[in-house]
Amino acid sequence: MSILLTGGAGYIATHTLISLLENGYEAVTLDDYDNSSPEALRRVRQLTGKEFAVIEGDAQDRELLVRTILDYNVDGIIHFAGHKAVGESVAKPLKYYRNNLTSTIAVLEAMQQTGVRDLIFSSSAAVYAGDNQMPLTESSRRECINPYGWTKYMSEQIIRDAAKANPEFSCVLLRYFNPVGAHPSGMIGEDPSDVPNNLMPYICQTAVGLRERLTVFGSDYRTHDGTGVRDYLHVCDLADGHVKALEYAASHSGCEAFNLGTGTGYSVLDMVKAFEKVNGVKIPYVIGPRRPGDLDECYADPSKAEKLLGWKAKRGIEEMVRDGWNWQKKNPRGYRE
Ligand SMILES: NC(=O)c1ccc[n+]([C@@H]2O[C@H](COP(=O)([O-])OP(=O)(O)OC[C@H]3O[C@@H](n4cnc5c(N)ncnc54)[C@H](O)[C@@H]3O)[C@@H](O)[C@H]2O)c1
């Protein structure tokens, strides 16, 4: 089986690429390196000792997708490519709608044109409305509060409609919760090109001295310690979820959504304390104001993925903070060393 990974040089895609290669898949990556580096792919090669094809290009380019699918006999696609910074999506909504929606449409058109039937899509917990009961199930109410979330919501709808019109399609929508950590080798990991939006890279950059201190946004949430609670998930567990999703797609048709999370919520201060304890490093922090739109808590009911995909997160908070720090410590400036 040969799999095309759009956005294949990114954080989640490179970890997934390792899982795919280790499970006997062949792979082709297509990335414009807007938020990643070819160095990440070089390291995947080094780490796995396996070859795969690398294409530099834009996932919005349908002709390029068709050519790549035909040249490499692609059997299935994992569509990771997209912009993902929530704050930037509020300031530049059209950039987000254009890239994230056009690329999804181009992938589906290329599937129609070439007869590829299996698609795994990187969706997000950002599709769920803020007034749901926790834990979130796949049928919890969906509504977004920023353009980034809407691009995932709309992409899901576009994929669902395309699957209805093409009954041979088999599409899996993976709603990721909060991926953190890195490959245990410390050779690949998350490398934000800007000031990190997410907690773990910010903690890691503070620990390594790139940032003076962490700002904790809000300490008066209705949680056990007042800071926001999220469902953090080790990126290697998330990567394995894609292999399970491909197996599921191969034996089903239609369109199905799955939460990928651990089902356990940790607060910002839980993560800081675990990081300090496991790694023996102090994280200076200050309490700042709440960020608009942030919820008290957000965590998954991952039981559908366990039941239908046979997937369950295996790695706990210690591995998340240990592997995240191992990557940052070995690569203080990410792939730019
Ligand atoms: N990291 C998270 O917290 C999270 C949570 C939920 C969903 N997701 C989604 O998962 C996917 C992967 O996320 P990530 O964290 O690995 O991000 P990432 O930025 O590391 O990876 C995305 C990759 O896509 C590439 N890309 C963007 N637009 C492209 C285009 N038009 N053509 C070709 N390549 C393009 C980027 O260069 C990058 O390598 C994204 O769709 C993201 O929205 C991420």
The ligand as an SDF file (V2000), in Angstrom:
LIG
                    3D

 44 48  0  0  0  0  0  0  0  0999 V2000
   -1.1330   20.2120   16.2290 N   0  0  0  0  0  0  0  0  0  0  0  0
   -2.3710   20.3060   16.6850 C   0  0  0  0  0  0  0  0  0  0  0  0
   -2.6000   20.6950   17.8290 O   0  0  0  0  0  0  0  0  0  0  0  0
   -3.5500   19.9220   15.8060 C   0  0  0  0  0  0  0  0  0  0  0  0
   -4.7900   19.6670   16.4060 C   0  0  0  0  0  0  0  0  0  0  0  0
   -5.8650   19.3400   15.5890 C   0  0  0  0  0  0  0  0  0  0  0  0
   -5.7100   19.2630   14.2120 C   0  0  0  0  0  0  0  0  0  0  0  0
   -4.5060   19.5250   13.6560 N   0  0  0  0  0  0  0  0  0  0  0  0
   -4.3730   19.4610   12.1910 C   0  0  0  0  0  0  0  0  0  0  0  0
   -3.4680   18.4440   11.8320 O   0  0  0  0  0  0  0  0  0  0  0  0
   -2.7620   18.7970   10.6370 C   0  0  0  0  0  0  0  0  0  0  0  0
   -1.2690   18.7060   10.8940 C   0  0  0  0  0  0  0  0  0  0  0  0
   -0.9620   19.5690   11.9880 O   0  0  0  0  0  0  0  0  0  0  0  0
    0.5140   19.7740   12.5380 P   0  0  0  0  0  0  0  0  0  0  0  0
    0.3890   20.1460   13.9630 O   0  0  0  0  0  0  0  0  0  0  0  0
    1.3680   18.6500   12.1420 O   0  0  0  0  0  0  0  0  0  0  0  0
    0.9080   21.0890   11.7470 O   0  0  0  0  0  0  0  0  0  0  0  0
    2.1840   21.4290   10.8630 P   0  0  0  0  0  0  0  0  0  0  0  0
    2.0910   22.8760   10.5170 O   0  0  0  0  0  0  0  0  0  0  0  0
    3.4200   20.9480   11.5120 O   0  0  0  0  0  0  0  0  0  0  0  0
    1.9100   20.5450    9.5510 O   0  0  0  0  0  0  0  0  0  0  0  0
    1.1480   21.0020    8.4690 C   0  0  0  0  0  0  0  0  0  0  0  0
    2.0120   20.8580    7.2380 C   0  0  0  0  0  0  0  0  0  0  0  0
    1.2570   21.2380    6.0830 O   0  0  0  0  0  0  0  0  0  0  0  0
    2.0910   22.0060    5.2310 C   0  0  0  0  0  0  0  0  0  0  0  0
    1.1810   22.7860    4.3890 N   0  0  0  0  0  0  0  0  0  0  0  0
    0.2950   23.7530    4.7360 C   0  0  0  0  0  0  0  0  0  0  0  0
   -0.3870   24.1560    3.6590 N   0  0  0  0  0  0  0  0  0  0  0  0
    0.0650   23.4300    2.5990 C   0  0  0  0  0  0  0  0  0  0  0  0
   -0.2760   23.3590    1.2300 C   0  0  0  0  0  0  0  0  0  0  0  0
   -1.2190   24.1340    0.6940 N   0  0  0  0  0  0  0  0  0  0  0  0
    0.4020   22.4870    0.4450 N   0  0  0  0  0  0  0  0  0  0  0  0
    1.3710   21.6680    0.9440 C   0  0  0  0  0  0  0  0  0  0  0  0
    1.7150   21.6870    2.2430 N   0  0  0  0  0  0  0  0  0  0  0  0
    1.0610   22.5480    3.0570 C   0  0  0  0  0  0  0  0  0  0  0  0
    2.9670   22.8140    6.1690 C   0  0  0  0  0  0  0  0  0  0  0  0
    4.1560   23.2610    5.5570 O   0  0  0  0  0  0  0  0  0  0  0  0
    3.2410   21.7720    7.2600 C   0  0  0  0  0  0  0  0  0  0  0  0
    4.3700   20.9930    6.9540 O   0  0  0  0  0  0  0  0  0  0  0  0
   -3.2340   20.2050   10.2740 C   0  0  0  0  0  0  0  0  0  0  0  0
   -4.2640   20.0880    9.3020 O   0  0  0  0  0  0  0  0  0  0  0  0
   -3.7970   20.7260   11.5790 C   0  0  0  0  0  0  0  0  0  0  0  0
   -4.7960   21.6920   11.3680 O   0  0  0  0  0  0  0  0  0  0  0  0
   -3.4080   19.8430   14.4140 C   0  0  0  0  0  0  0  0  0  0  0  0
  1  2  1  0
  2  3  2  0
  2  4  1  0
  4  5  1  0
  4 44  2  0
  5  6  2  0
  6  7  1  0
  7  8  2  0
  8  9  1  0
  8 44  1  0
  9 10  1  0
  9 42  1  0
 10 11  1  0
 11 12  1  0
 11 40  1  0
 12 13  1  0
 13 14  1  0
 14 15  2  0
 14 16  1  0
 14 17  1  0
 17 18  1  0
 18 19  2  0
 18 20  1  0
 18 21  1  0
 21 22  1  0
 22 23  1  0
 23 24  1  0
 23 38  1  0
 24 25  1  0
 25 26  1  0
 25 36  1  0
 26 27  1  0
 26 35  1  0
 27 28  2  0
 28 29  1  0
 29 30  1  0
 29 35  2  0
 30 31  1  0
 30 32  2  0
 32 33  1  0
 33 34  2  0
 34 35  1  0
 36 37  1  0
 36 38  1  0
 38 39  1  0
 40 41  1  0
 40 42  1  0
 42 43  1  0
M  CHG  2   8   1  16  -1
M  END
$$$$
